[in-house]
Amino acid sequence: MIGGLVAALAGSAWARAALRYGVTVFAILLFLLTLRRSGERAGRLAERLETREKANEVQRTMLEAAARRPRNRDELVDRLRDGGF
C-alpha cells in the first residue's frame, strides 16, 4: 500500500521536481550552517591570537626592563646619582 503510493509519487514529474528543490534547499541550508560555524570558530581563534599577542607584548616589555636594570648596587648608586631613573 505505502510502496505503491511512494512509487506513484516518485513517478510524478511534480513530485520529482519538488524532491529536487527540497534536496537543493536542504543542501544550501547545511552549507550556510557550516559556514556560520566556521565563522564563529575563526572569530574565537582571532580573539585567542589577539590575547596571546597582548600577553607576549607585556612579557617582552618586562624582559626589556629586566635587561636594563642595574647589575649590582654600585650601578644602582651611579644611576641614582646621574638621575637615570
Beta strands, then each sheet from edge to edge (+ up, - down):
end
